[in-house]
Amino acid sequence: MFDHHCTVCDRRELIYPTQITGLTNTDHGIVVTFTCWCGAEQTMVTGRHAESAAAVTLAA
């Protein structure tokens, strides 16, 4: 569980493991994809090599 400030609903909410939809290891850190309580898809970069979320781009 972690807290996150949603860019869509502008609320800070607790995110539970059941809301996580993906984990991707990158050179910039671990990109966690999850669904906010409002239904919006969100991402967070974490880990030892984490950089700002704006700096990370995932290839589709």
C-alpha positions in Angstrom: 0.0 0.0 0.0 1.2 3.5 -0.8 -0.3 7.0 -1.1 -0.5 8.9 -4.4 -1.8 12.3 -5.5 -4.0 11.7 -8.6 -3.5 14.0 -11.5 -7.2 13.6 -12.6 -9.3 13.9 -9.4 -6.6 16.0 -7.6 -6.9 13.9 -4.4 -4.3 12.1 -2.3 -5.5 8.5 -1.8 -4.1 5.2 -0.5 -3.5 2.7 -3.3 -3.9 -1.0 -2.5 -2.1 -3.9 -4.2 -5.4 -4.9 -5.9 -5.4 -1.5 -7.8 -2.0 -2.2 -9.3 -2.3 -3.2 -13.0 1.4 -3.4 -14.0 5.0 -3.2 -13.0 7.8 -2.5 -15.6 11.5 -2.4 -14.8 13.3 0.3 -16.7 16.7 1.9 -16.6 15.0 4.9 -14.8 13.4 2.8 -12.0 10.3 0.6 -11.6 7.2 2.0 -13.3 4.1 1.1 -11.3 0.8 1.4 -13.2 -2.4 1.5 -11.2 -6.0 2.6 -11.2 -7.0 5.5 -8.9 -10.2 5.3 -6.9 -11.7 7.7 -9.4 -11.0 5.2 -12.2 -8.1 7.1 -13.8 -5.0 5.1 -14.9 -1.9 6.5 -13.1 1.8 5.7 -13.0 4.5 6.2 -10.4 8.3 5.6 -10.7 10.0 4.1 -7.7 13.1 2.1 -6.9 16.8 2.9 -6.5 17.2 4.4 -9.9 13.9 6.4 -9.9 13.8 9.7 -11.7 11.0 12.2 -12.0 7.8 10.6 -13.6 7.9 13.2 -16.5 11.4 11.9 -17.5 10.2 8.3 -18.0 8.7 7.3 -21.3 7.6 3.7 -21.8 7.6 2.2 -25.3 4.2 0.9 -26.3 
